[in-house]
Amino acid sequence: MSHETTKPRKRGLWFLFRVFAFSWLVLAAPRSAMACPVCFGQSDSPMAIATNMGIIAMLVVVAGVLGAFASFFIYLMRRAKLAAAQETSEGTAQ
């Protein structure tokens, strides 16, 4: 019976520790790490330009992967139609 009562207390302490640690990390971080250069008003800085180019590069990668995924399924649909057409033509030829 005593084992059941100590288990929730340990979880509560662990939760409080995590909240405290996360709060400390957020408060200990410098203000410059909290925002991008655009938020600081330097939208024409090299860092902001590099950030924008990084975002564009990631979008290109995501679009490429999605395009490849969609084209693979289109390929499978065409292949299934060809296989079905060959089955019906073989069935009618005999």
N, C-alpha and C positions, 0 to 999 in steps of 0.2 A: 504494500500500500504506500509506503514512504517513497518507493522508486517512482511511482506515478506522479507524486506531487513535486518532485525535484526536476523532472524533465521539462515541464513548461517554463520553469524559472530559468533554466539554462538557456533555453531558446530566447527568452526575453532579454537576458543579459547579452547574448550574442547579437541580437538585433540592435540593441542600444550601442554596442561596440561598433557595429558597422555604420550606424547613423553618425556616431561621433567621428569615426575615421573619415567618412566621406565628407562631412561638414568641415573637418580640419583641412582636408586636401583642397576643397573649394576655396576656403578662406585664405589658405597659405599661398595659393597660386598668385603670381603677379597680375596686375590688371592688364598688362599688355598681352598676356596669354589668353585672356578671356574673349578677345574680339579680333576680327580680321582687320587688315589695313583699310578696307572700305568703311568699316564702322568708325574708324578713327579719323576719317575724312581724307585719307590719302589714296583716292581711287586711281590715281595715275602713277603710283609708285611701281617699281619693278616687282615687288612682292605681290601686289594686287594683280598685276598682269599675269604673273606666273600662276597664281591661284586660279584665275579664270581659265588659263590654258590647261591646267590640270583637270578642272571640271569638264572642259570640253573633251579632253582625252578620255576621261572615264565614261562620258556619255557616248562617245564613238565606240568604245569597247562594248558597252552594254547593248547599243543598237546593233552592232555586228553580231554579237552572240544571239540576240533575239531574232535577227534576220536569218542566221544560219539554222536556228531551231525551226523557224517557220518554213524555210525552204526544204529542210529535211522532211517535214510532214507533207509538204506538197509533192515531193519526190515519192514518198510512200503512197500517197493517194493515186498518183499517175501509174505507179508500178502495180498497184492493186487493180486498177482499171484494165491495164494491159493483160494481167494474169487472168482476170475474169473473162476478157474478150477471147483469149486463147483457149480457155476451157470451153466456152460456148461454141467456138468454131471447131474445136476437136470433137465435141459432142455431136454436132450436126453433121460433120463429115463422115462419121461412122454409121 
